[in-house]
């Protein structure tokens, strides 16, 4: 048997990985486990490392690249990406349908394609023919102002449902040329959005308003690895030539072809010939929107015939042959029967309105967040008040206003925030300048329950099988009183739980044992240190290289780490200075967890340095200088302190220059900065 060459094996692995990525990220129908997928990926990575000359830009390992060097260049679209006119009622839609039929002319056959209107951001993907006649992703542009978009290719490459290449065979089967353009929508699935907001809350950051805004902000970040972590998705809806012409005579054909080529196309679409069918589709969409797993805010209706599209043309800002039927905001009126306080895994206390159940957008809502004590005061909310509740893009229902009229009398019971934790009766604190109260007891049962679930989650210690039902039993029976107690579990203890058999117990114990091999950054993330999310944990592990070094680090040393400021460094010090937390660390050490990591080698003269910019520089704007410093690993602060490494001074430098002189902070000019950047 002939021996397989590295090149042949690499190509085989790439084909397999692309196949499984398509099944997982596009079809939602995986054939293999995550572990088996990881085995294939690691083998490909190893082979490409041994044979760098065989690495290609469309390899699955090349999705996450380096930062854009100069931000996002602006590039003109092949044809304008126009917005759609909106209608919000059956009457308005009927009027639009009448105008379409009149403009199409007597005898014209009118067929519409209805598609869900995804609440995301528009994107244009350009594919170009490669040497082997396949099509490779060459450029991805945001909508921008409709005429000119931003080149965000490095970030879009990280989206797994975007094909990096399409084989010659698949192109032929789909009847696509090797050079073409695809337009579609980038969205953030609700599960990814909720996870991201949970991490933001853990880091002390404000929750993102809705998936659309968060997706838009993600696409414009200069860190492709962050984009990859946020699991965005792409749905295609147009196929064009390289010059912006329609590739197919019917919109319905274009959607079928894009599906055959390997793009994710929303399955909720339908060809419709009558107005009554249009309204049926819209009504079904509104009923189903709560079950989709992503946000939609309406239905897009397009003439299917591209010939008729051309005949109807455009107004100054929108096509006449398409319209968006927008849903009315999902809101309801109900009564706030009580206010309870929930305790999260970081100790944050969140007030929640207990509502008389109300149906909003097809979902029964009985609880809604009230954010914090200040929010309740701003609303003037009392128990018994009638309130307006919205369930919009932020997924979690929220009270937006108190209603007061003759039909909705005010409540009379004022809510007072508790002085002690409702779960463990410990003292609660509210730091100066913060909106939230926190429980300071690290052994608080509410914190421990959430901490265990967080610790076991897939992107932390990945203990499959340690779900809510098992955790609740372990806590209720006092078997587990600390995260470290997970490593003291044995088969008899697990068999004492309900619905746990021998096979399940052994599997869970194996998962717990396997978690000991998780890298240091995951252990840090799993501890639930305030403000420490996935990325910050990674930066800390790479900077200090061990748990002991991190525990011994001063606040000043912590703040030298990129993205670690005073609040974060203080939270880390407070965590490790707490004796019970230090005991937890020692118990985890005894259990055999990974407490070391490979320290990141400094690759830049600016790595870890803090700069303050003042005055007008000769050639760099303040924004340009900041971007260049951060791209080289440095940090830019707005104020001068003893921790400042350099003050970069230009003309008309103000009080910051005086303070730098007082503190004896080195002062440099733009030329010196550029020299440092050049050597980096």
C-alpha positions in Angstrom: 0.0 0.0 0.0 1.4 3.4 -1.0 2.2 5.6 2.0 0.1 8.7 2.3 2.0 11.9 1.8 1.7 14.9 4.2 0.1 17.0 1.5 -2.5 14.3 0.8 -3.2 13.8 4.5 -3.6 17.6 5.0 -6.0 17.8 2.2 -8.0 14.9 3.5 -8.2 16.4 7.0 -9.3 19.8 5.5 -12.1 18.2 3.6 -13.3 16.3 6.7 -13.1 19.3 8.9 -15.0 21.5 6.3 -17.6 18.7 6.0 -18.2 18.6 9.8 -18.1 22.4 10.1 -20.9 22.6 7.5 -22.9 20.0 9.3 -22.4 21.7 12.7 -22.5 25.4 11.9 -24.8 25.5 8.9 -27.0 22.4 9.1 -27.3 22.0 12.9 -26.8 18.3 12.3 -23.4 17.2 13.7 -22.2 13.7 12.9 -19.3 13.5 15.4 -18.6 14.6 18.9 -16.7 17.8 19.8 -13.8 15.7 21.0 -13.5 13.8 17.7 -13.7 17.1 15.8 -10.9 18.5 18.1 -8.7 15.4 17.3 -9.0 16.1 13.5 -8.2 19.8 14.1 -5.2 19.1 16.3 -3.8 16.6 13.7 -4.2 19.2 10.9 -2.5 21.9 13.0 0.4 19.6 13.8 0.9 18.7 10.2 0.7 22.3 9.0 3.3 23.3 11.7 5.6 20.6 10.4 5.0 21.7 6.8 4.4 25.5 6.7 4.8 25.5 3.0 1.5 23.6 2.7 -0.6 26.1 4.7 -3.3 27.8 2.5 -5.4 30.8 3.4 -8.6 28.7 3.1 -7.5 26.1 5.6 -9.8 25.7 8.6 -6.9 26.4 10.8 -6.5 29.9 9.3 -9.9 31.4 10.3 -8.4 33.5 13.1 -5.7 35.8 11.8 -3.8 38.7 13.1 -5.2 42.2 13.9 -5.8 44.5 11.0 -2.7 46.7 10.8 -4.5 50.0 10.0 -8.1 49.5 11.2 -10.7 48.8 8.5 -10.2 50.3 5.0 -13.2 51.7 3.3 -14.2 50.2 -0.1 -17.0 50.9 -2.5 -19.7 48.3 -3.0 -20.3 46.7 -6.4 -23.8 48.2 -6.1 -25.4 50.1 -3.3 -26.6 48.2 -0.2 -29.9 50.0 0.3 -32.2 49.8 3.3 -35.8 48.7 2.9 -39.0 50.7 3.3 -41.1 49.5 6.3 -44.8 48.7 6.8 -46.3 47.9 10.1 -49.9 47.0 9.3 -52.0 44.9 6.9 -53.4 48.0 5.4 -50.0 49.5 4.6 -48.8 46.1 3.1 -51.9 45.9 1.0 -51.2 49.4 -0.3 -47.6 48.4 -1.2 -48.8 45.2 -2.9 -51.2 47.4 -5.0 -48.4 49.7 -6.1 -46.2 46.8 -7.1 -48.9 45.3 -9.3 -49.7 48.6 -10.9 -46.0 49.2 -11.7 -45.5 45.6 -12.9 -48.2 46.1 -15.5 -51.4 44.3 -16.5 -50.8 40.6 -17.0 -47.5 40.4 -15.0 -47.2 37.3 -12.9 -46.5 38.4 -9.4 -44.7 36.0 -7.1 -43.1 37.0 -3.8 -40.4 35.4 -1.7 -41.0 35.9 2.0 -38.1 35.5 4.4 -37.6 36.2 8.1 -36.1 39.6 8.7 -33.1 38.8 10.8 -32.1 41.5 13.3 -28.4 41.7 12.5 -26.1 43.7 10.3 -25.8 43.4 6.5 -22.6 42.0 5.0 -21.3 41.6 1.5 -18.9 38.6 0.9 -16.8 38.6 -2.2 -15.4 35.3 -3.6 -12.7 35.1 -6.2 -11.6 32.2 -8.4 -8.4 30.4 -7.1 -5.8 28.6 -9.2 -7.6 25.3 -8.7 -10.9 26.8 -10.0 -12.4 26.8 -6.5 -13.8 30.0 -5.0 -12.0 31.7 -2.1 -13.3 34.3 0.3 -11.4 37.5 -0.7 -13.3 40.3 1.0 -16.1 41.0 3.5 -17.6 44.5 3.6 -20.1 46.0 6.1 -23.0 48.0 4.8 -21.4 51.3 5.8 -23.4 54.2 4.3 -24.8 51.9 1.7 -22.3 53.0 -1.0 -19.0 52.5 0.8 -18.4 49.8 3.4 -15.6 48.8 5.8 -13.3 45.8 5.0 -13.8 43.5 8.0 -12.5 40.3 6.2 -10.2 39.2 9.1 -13.2 39.2 11.5 -15.7 37.6 9.1 -13.3 34.7 8.4 -13.7 33.6 12.0 -17.5 33.0 11.5 -17.8 29.3 11.1 -20.9 29.4 8.9 -19.0 31.5 6.3 -17.2 29.2 3.8 -13.6 30.2 3.4 -13.6 28.3 0.0 -16.1 26.5 -2.2 -14.7 23.6 -4.2 -14.9 23.4 -8.0 -17.3 20.4 -7.7 -19.7 22.2 -5.4 -19.7 25.3 -7.6 -20.5 23.2 -10.6 -23.3 21.5 -8.7 -24.8 24.8 -7.5 -24.3 26.4 -10.9 -22.3 29.2 -9.5 -19.3 30.9 -11.2 -16.0 30.9 -9.3 -16.1 34.7 -8.9 -19.3 36.1 -7.3 -20.7 38.1 -4.4 -23.0 37.0 -1.6 -25.0 39.3 0.6 -26.5 38.4 3.9 -26.9 39.1 7.5 -24.5 38.6 10.5 -26.4 37.8 13.6 -25.6 36.8 17.2 -27.6 33.7 18.4 -29.5 34.3 21.6 -27.5 31.6 23.5 -24.3 33.3 22.5 -25.7 36.7 23.5 -26.8 35.5 27.0 -23.4 33.8 27.6 -21.6 37.0 26.6 -23.8 39.2 28.9 -23.2 36.7 31.7 -19.4 37.1 31.2 -19.8 40.9 31.0 -21.7 40.9 34.3 -18.9 38.7 35.9 -16.4 41.3 34.8 -18.4 44.2 36.2 -19.3 45.5 32.7 -22.7 46.9 31.6 -24.8 44.3 29.9 -25.1 44.7 26.1 -28.4 46.1 25.0 -29.3 43.6 22.4 -27.8 40.9 20.1 -27.8 43.2 17.0 -25.7 46.0 18.7 -23.4 43.4 20.2 -22.8 41.7 16.9 -22.1 45.1 15.2 -19.6 46.0 17.9 -18.0 42.6 17.7 -17.5 42.8 13.9 -15.7 46.1 14.3 -13.3 45.0 17.0 -9.6 44.8 16.2 -9.2 41.4 17.9 -10.2 38.6 15.5 -9.8 36.1 18.4 -12.6 37.9 20.3 -14.9 37.7 17.3 -14.2 33.9 17.1 -15.2 33.5 20.7 -18.5 35.2 20.3 -19.9 32.7 17.9 -21.6 34.9 15.3 -23.6 33.5 12.4 -24.1 34.4 8.8 -27.3 33.9 6.8 -27.1 34.5 3.0 -29.9 36.0 1.0 -28.5 37.4 -2.3 -26.2 36.0 -5.0 -24.6 38.6 -7.4 -22.0 38.8 -10.0 -18.7 40.4 -9.2 -20.1 43.7 -10.7 -23.3 43.6 -8.6 -25.7 42.1 -11.1 -28.3 39.4 -10.2 -27.0 35.9 -10.9 -30.4 34.3 -11.2 -33.7 35.2 -12.7 -35.6 34.3 -9.6 -34.8 35.1 -6.0 -36.1 31.7 -4.9 -33.5 30.1 -7.2 -30.8 32.2 -5.7 -31.6 31.0 -2.2 -31.6 27.3 -3.3 -28.3 27.8 -5.0 -26.7 29.4 -2.0 -27.9 26.5 0.1 -26.4 24.0 -2.3 -23.1 25.9 -2.3 -22.8 25.5 1.5 -24.1 28.8 2.8 -26.5 29.0 5.7 -29.8 30.2 4.3 -32.8 30.8 6.6 -35.1 27.8 6.2 -38.1 29.9 7.0 -38.8 31.2 3.5 -41.7 30.7 1.1 -42.7 31.5 -2.5 -46.2 33.2 -2.3 -48.6 34.3 -5.0 -51.5 35.9 -3.1 -51.9 38.6 -0.5 -53.8 36.4 1.9 -50.8 33.9 1.9 -48.5 36.9 2.6 -50.4 37.7 5.8 -50.5 34.0 6.8 -46.7 33.8 6.5 -46.3 37.0 8.6 -48.7 35.8 11.3 -46.9 32.5 11.6 -43.5 34.3 11.8 -44.7 36.4 14.6 -46.0 33.4 16.5 -42.8 31.5 16.0 -40.3 34.2 16.7 -39.8 33.3 20.4 -38.7 29.8 19.5 -36.1 30.6 16.9 -32.9 31.0 18.9 -32.1 34.3 17.2 -33.9 37.7 16.9 -36.2 38.6 14.0 -38.0 41.9 13.9 -40.3 41.2 10.9 -40.6 39.6 7.5 -38.9 40.7 4.2 -41.1 40.4 1.1 -39.4 40.6 -2.3 -40.5 40.2 -5.9 -39.0 36.9 -6.9 -38.5 37.9 -10.6 -35.3 39.8 -11.1 -36.7 41.1 -14.4 -39.6 42.7 -12.5 -37.2 44.0 -9.9 -35.3 45.8 -12.6 -38.6 47.2 -14.1 -39.8 48.6 -10.7 -36.3 50.0 -9.8 -35.6 52.1 -6.8 -36.6 55.2 -5.0 -33.8 57.5 -3.7 -33.1 55.2 -0.8 -34.9 51.8 -1.2 -36.0 49.3 -3.8 -39.6 49.5 -4.9 -39.7 45.7 -5.3 -39.1 44.8 -1.7 -40.5 45.8 1.7 -40.0 44.9 5.3 -43.1 44.2 7.4 -42.0 45.2 10.9 -43.5 43.6 14.0 -44.9 45.8 16.7 -42.6 45.9 19.8 -43.3 43.0 22.1 -44.7 44.5 25.2 -47.5 43.9 27.8 -49.2 45.5 30.7 -49.4 43.6 34.0 -49.2 44.1 37.8 -46.0 43.8 39.9 -47.2 41.6 42.7 -43.9 41.5 44.5 -40.1 42.2 44.3 -37.6 39.5 45.1 -33.8 39.7 45.2 -31.7 37.1 43.4 -28.0 36.3 44.2 -25.7 35.6 41.3 -22.5 33.6 41.3 -20.4 36.8 41.8 -22.5 37.8 44.8 -24.4 40.5 42.9 -27.9 41.0 44.2 -30.5 41.7 41.4 -34.0 42.8 42.2 -36.7 41.0 40.1 -40.3 41.9 39.7 -42.7 39.1 40.3 -45.5 39.7 37.8 -49.0 38.6 37.3 -48.4 36.3 34.3 -48.8 38.1 30.9 -48.3 36.8 27.4 -45.7 38.8 25.4 -44.7 37.7 21.9 -46.1 34.2 22.4 -44.2 33.6 25.7 -45.8 33.8 29.2 -43.8 36.3 31.3 -44.0 36.2 35.1 -40.7 37.7 36.1 -38.8 40.8 34.8 -35.5 42.3 35.8 -35.3 45.6 37.7 -31.5 45.8 37.4 -30.6 47.5 40.7 -31.9 49.7 43.6 -31.3 52.9 41.7 -33.5 51.7 38.8 -36.4 51.0 41.1 -36.1 54.4 42.6 -35.9 56.1 39.2 -39.1 54.3 38.1 -40.8 55.1 41.4 -42.0 51.5 41.4 -44.0 50.2 44.3 -45.3 46.7 44.9 -48.8 46.5 43.4 -48.1 49.0 40.6 -49.2 48.3 37.1 -46.2 48.3 34.7 -45.3 48.0 31.1 -43.0 45.1 30.4 -41.0 44.6 27.2 -39.3 41.5 25.9 -37.1 42.8 23.1 -33.7 42.2 21.7 -32.1 41.9 25.1 -34.1 38.6 25.6 -34.7 39.1 29.3 -38.0 40.7 30.0 -37.7 44.1 31.7 -40.0 46.6 33.3 -39.8 49.9 31.4 -42.4 52.2 33.0 -45.0 52.4 35.7 -48.6 53.0 34.4 -50.8 55.3 36.4 -54.4 56.1 35.3 -57.9 55.4 36.4 -57.8 51.8 35.2 -54.4 51.1 36.8 -54.3 52.4 40.4 -50.9 52.8 42.1 -49.6 50.3 44.6 -48.9 51.4 48.2 -46.1 49.1 49.4 -42.6 50.6 49.1 -39.8 48.2 48.4 -36.7 48.4 50.7 -33.5 46.8 49.6 -32.5 44.1 52.2 -29.6 44.8 54.5 -28.6 41.1 54.5 -28.3 38.5 51.8 -31.6 36.7 51.2 -29.8 33.4 50.8 -27.4 33.3 53.7 -28.2 36.3 55.8 -24.7 37.7 55.5 -24.0 41.4 55.4 -24.2 43.0 51.9 -22.1 45.8 50.6 -22.3 48.5 48.0 -18.9 50.0 46.9 -18.7 53.7 46.4 -19.6 54.6 42.8 -21.3 51.3 42.0 -24.9 50.6 41.4 -25.0 47.0 42.7 -25.1 45.4 46.1 -23.1 42.3 46.7 -23.0 39.4 49.2 -19.5 39.2 50.7 -19.9 35.6 51.9 -17.9 33.3 49.6 -19.7 30.3 51.0 -23.2 31.7 50.3 -25.3 28.8 49.0 -26.7 30.9 46.1 -23.2 31.8 45.0 -22.0 28.3 45.3 -24.8 26.8 43.2 -24.1 29.3 40.4 -20.3 28.9 40.9 -20.5 25.2 40.5 -22.6 25.4 37.3 -20.2 28.1 35.9 -17.2 26.0 36.9 -18.6 22.9 35.2 -19.6 24.7 32.0 -18.2 23.8 28.6 -15.9 26.8 28.1 -14.6 26.6 31.7 -13.7 23.2 33.2 -16.0 21.3 30.8 -17.5 18.7 33.3 -20.2 17.2 31.2 -23.0 15.8 33.3 -22.7 18.2 36.2 -25.9 20.0 35.5 -28.4 21.8 37.6 -30.3 18.7 38.8 -27.1 17.1 40.1 -25.7 20.3 41.6 -28.9 20.9 43.5 -28.9 17.4 45.0 -25.2 17.7 45.9 -25.9 21.0 47.7 -29.2 19.9 49.3 -27.6 16.8 50.8 -24.5 18.8 52.0 -22.2 16.5 49.9 -20.6 19.5 48.3 -19.9 22.7 50.3 -17.1 24.0 48.0 -15.9 23.7 44.5 -13.0 21.6 45.8 -15.4 19.1 47.1 -16.1 18.0 43.5 -12.7 16.3 43.6 -13.7 14.3 46.7 -16.8 12.7 45.1 -16.8 9.0 44.7 -19.2 6.4 43.3 -21.1 5.7 46.6 -21.8 9.4 47.1 -23.1 9.8 43.5 -25.2 6.6 43.7 -27.0 8.1 46.7 -28.5 10.8 44.4 -31.7 10.3 42.6 -31.6 9.1 38.9 -27.9 8.4 39.1 -26.9 4.9 38.1 -23.5 3.2 38.1 -22.7 4.1 34.4 -23.7 7.8 34.9 -21.7 8.0 38.2 -18.6 6.5 36.5 -18.9 8.8 33.5 -19.2 11.9 35.8 -16.2 10.9 37.9 -14.2 10.5 34.7 -15.3 14.0 33.5 -14.2 15.5 36.9 -10.9 13.7 36.7 -10.4 14.9 33.2 -11.0 18.5 34.3 -7.8 18.4 36.3 -5.9 18.7 33.0 -7.7 22.0 32.1 -5.1 24.9 31.6 -4.5 27.5 34.3 -6.5 30.2 32.4 -9.7 28.0 32.7 -9.0 27.4 36.4 -8.8 31.1 36.9 -12.0 31.7 34.9 -13.7 29.0 37.0 -12.9 30.6 40.3 -15.5 33.4 39.7 -13.2 36.2 40.6 -15.0 39.5 40.1 -14.4 41.1 36.7 -12.3 38.1 35.4 -13.8 36.8 32.2 -12.4 34.3 29.7 -10.0 36.7 28.0 -8.7 38.4 31.1 -8.0 35.0 32.7 -6.0 34.0 29.6 -4.0 37.3 29.8 -3.2 36.7 33.5 -2.1 33.1 32.9 0.2 34.1 30.1 1.7 37.0 32.0 2.4 35.4 35.4 2.8 31.7 34.4 1.5 30.2 37.7 -1.2 30.5 40.3 1.4 31.3 43.0 2.9 34.2 41.0 -0.5 35.6 40.4 -1.5 35.3 44.1 1.7 37.1 45.0 1.4 39.9 42.5 0.9 43.4 43.7 -1.8 45.6 42.4 0.8 47.6 40.5 2.2 44.4 38.9 -1.4 43.3 38.0 -2.1 46.6 36.3 0.8 46.1 33.9 -1.2 43.4 32.3 -3.0 44.6 29.2 -6.7 45.2 29.9 -6.3 45.1 33.7 -7.1 48.4 35.3 -7.5 49.5 39.0 -10.9 48.0 39.6 -9.9 44.6 38.1 -6.6 44.5 40.0 -8.3 45.4 43.3 -10.8 42.6 42.8 -8.1 40.1 42.2 -6.2 41.2 45.3 -9.4 41.2 47.4 -10.1 37.6 46.2 -6.7 36.2 47.1 -6.5 38.1 50.4 -9.6 36.4 51.6 -8.5 33.4 53.7 -11.4 31.1 52.6 -10.5 31.7 49.0 -6.8 30.9 49.7 -8.0 27.7 51.4 -10.0 26.8 48.3 -6.9 27.3 46.1 -4.9 25.0 48.3 -7.6 22.3 48.2 -7.6 22.5 44.4 -3.8 22.3 44.4 -4.1 19.1 46.5 -6.6 17.7 44.0 -4.0 18.0 41.3 -5.3 20.8 39.1 -3.1 22.6 36.7 -1.5 25.7 38.4 1.1 26.6 35.8 1.1 27.9 32.3 3.6 28.9 29.6 4.4 32.6 30.0 3.9 34.7 27.0 7.2 35.9 25.6 7.3 39.7 25.1 7.4 40.4 21.5 7.5 44.2 21.6 9.5 47.0 23.3 6.1 48.5 24.2 4.7 45.4 25.8 3.3 46.1 29.3 4.1 49.9 29.2 1.6 52.6 29.9 1.6 55.8 27.9 -0.3 59.1 28.3 -0.8 61.4 25.3 -0.9 65.1 25.7 -0.9 68.1 23.2 -1.0 68.0 19.4 1.5 65.6 17.7 3.1 66.6 14.4 1.7 63.8 12.2 -0.4 61.4 14.3 -3.8 62.1 15.6 -4.6 61.1 19.2 -6.6 58.1 17.9 -3.9 57.0 15.5 -1.2 57.1 18.2 -3.4 55.2 20.7 -4.2 52.5 18.1 -0.5 52.1 17.2 0.6 51.8 20.9 -2.1 49.3 21.7 -1.4 47.2 18.5 2.3 47.0 19.8 1.2 45.7 23.2 1.2 49.0 25.1 -1.6 50.7 27.0 -2.9 54.3 26.8 -4.2 56.0 29.9 -6.0 59.3 30.3 -4.2 60.4 33.4 -0.6 60.6 34.6 0.4 58.6 37.7 3.5 56.9 39.2 2.6 53.9 37.1 2.9 55.8 33.8 5.8 54.6 31.7 6.0 57.5 29.3 4.2 60.8 28.5 4.1 61.5 24.8 4.0 65.3 24.5 3.2 67.4 21.5 2.5 71.1 21.0 0.4 72.9 23.6 0.8 70.1 26.1 -1.2 71.0 29.3 -1.3 70.0 32.9 -0.4 66.4 32.2 3.1 67.5 31.2 3.4 69.4 34.5 2.3 66.4 36.4 4.8 64.2 34.5 7.6 66.5 35.5 6.5 66.5 39.2 6.4 62.7 39.2 9.6 62.4 37.2 7.8 60.4 34.5 9.9 60.1 31.3 8.6 62.5 28.6 9.1 61.7 24.9 8.1 63.3 21.6 6.4 61.7 18.6 9.7 60.9 16.9 10.8 58.8 19.9 7.5 57.1 20.0 7.7 56.2 16.3 11.2 54.9 16.8 10.0 52.6 19.6 7.1 51.5 17.4 9.5 50.8 14.6 11.8 48.7 16.7 8.7 46.7 17.8 
